[in-house]
Each structure stands twice: as structure tokens, then as C-alpha cells.
Amino acid sequence: MTVFPSEQPPVDPIQVELDDELDSLEARIAGLRQRRIIQTANITNSRSSQTILKRLRSAPKSLETEDNNPLNSIASSNSQKQLTHNQECLYRICSGVTTFKVKDPDPCSIDNGAVLGVRIEAFQSGRFIRPYYVFLNRHHPDSSAWRVHRHTVPPCIPLDSLVDRYLPAPTQSGDLLKGPKQALPRFVKALRSHIVAYHNRITVIASMRRAFGLGANKEQGEGRELIFSDISPADAEAKHIRLEWMDGRIGRAVISSKGKILKCVVIGEDGRDRTTERVVLGGGGRVEGITGRLL
């Protein structure tokens, strides 16, 4: 029995052109909406706008009834929302770590369910992301030593090694619990440093992909000859960046937790490309400037 391949319907070039035009229009609409939000925030935060709004708020009620302009109420509402947003952003920037108390509902929990919560803020691509939480409780009701009860830290962060270093568990010695002194502030500081460094590396890789036309939105790379076929993290912690050039070269860059490029290897058909390696390691070795050095 002979099986004939199914014929593919012919592609309508007009339909393809219309789809591309619709995608372009949707991208422009999204960009204009984002621009409107930014412009509204800039106008609301300007000194002249705040002066006018203060004058409207302090105006007598008799004048308010006479000048019942709906734009005034809209401007006042937008101003209040913007002030609330500014206050929240300022708090999250200045207070990267906050603590709070939590009650464990488990009736068999240690220390009557007393739990210490730690909230860690982080940025990615210039935006706040969902905070990370670490919940700690006591090892024993008679002990002051902390242990991690629950957490939302991603697996790529070495939480266990940080706990072993800064929150060592006490050992039983007769009726007493003995052990090295714990350093909870240093543990939280080191954990936040790892989280921030991880998101900084992810942001750098994403910006490199956009700059070289490899991201989902390729408008930034249009009109430029493609240099790379792929730029991606080579491990879960994003400490290794894999670089694949269009001409077949393959590179690997190792990044420290502080954002410094420690090592770089680029291999092509003729062996190692040490010229490109020096370019990657140049500029003080900072990962933030790798895009400009490779362009």
C-alpha cells in the first residue's frame, strides 16, 4: 500500500503580511501603554503638579463645590496612588531585609509555634520580583539556636552550606545543648548577597540576548548582523555563561558571586581564540560590560 504525503496548503503571502503587521501593531500598543504609565508617573511626581494638587486639597469646600471639575478628582486620585507606590518602592529599596513573627498552627510545634520570618527583596531587569522568605524556629524549647523551618529560596542558592556555616546545629551533651555560636545577621546578609548576585547574572544574560537579537523581542537587534547563535546560562546558578558564535566558535565564561569574570575560554576550528578571550576579560573583568566589549 502506497502512502502519499499529505499536501501542505499553500501559504498566503497576504495573510502572512497581515499577521506580521498585527504583531507589530500589538507591540507598538504595548510600548505606548508602558510609555503612558511612565509619563503619567513623571508628571504626577513633578514639583509643579504637586504644588497644584496641594492647592486643590487645601482649597475651601465652598470653592470645591463651585469648581467641580472631574479632572481634579482624577489627578488627586492618581497622585495618591503614585505617592503610595513611591513610598512602597522606597521602603523596599532601603529595607532589603525585614523580619516578622509568625505563629505555627501545628499544636505539636516547638516553642509554642513561635517562628521568625525573614523577607528578602530582590531585583531583576530593573523591576521588583516576588520576595523570598525564610522561616526559622528553635532547635529545642530550651535552646536559643535557630534552624531553617521553611523557605522559598530557589534550589540554585547554596542555602544548606550557608546554614552549616552560620547556623550550626547544637549537639547534645548530657542534658545540655552545646555548639558553636550562631550568626543569624551574617547568615541573612550572605543569603541576600547570593540571591542578588544570581538575579544580576540572569539580568546580564537576558540583556546580552536582547542586544544581540536573541531575545523574544528582536527589535533591538534588527538591522545588525547576527554575531551569536546562542547565549545562555550553562548551570543552574548562572555562574557559567555559554557563548556560541555564528562562525562555529564556542566559549564559556565563569562568573564569581560578585559579578567578576574569573575565566574565559573560546575555542574555534583553529584552537583557542585568545584575542576574543582577552576582550571578554577586559574592562576590569566586570560582567556588566561584556555586551559592549563584544559588540
Buried (B, 14 or more C-beta within 10 A) or exposed (E): EEEEEEEEEEEEEEEEEEEEEEEEEEEEEEEEEEEEEEEEBEBBBEEEBBEBBEEBEEEEEEEBEEEEEEEBEEBBEBBEEBBEEEEEEEEBEEEBBEEEEBEBEEEEBBBEBBBBBBBBBBBBEEEEEEBBBBBBBBBEEEBEBBBBBEBEBEEBBBBEEBBEEBBBBBEEEEEEBEBEEBBBEEBBEBBBEBBBBBBBBBBBBBBBBBBBBBBEEEEBBEEEEEBBBEBBBBEEBBBBBBBBBEEEBBBBBBBBBEBEBEEBBBBBEEEEBEEBBEBBBEBEBBBEBBBEBBE
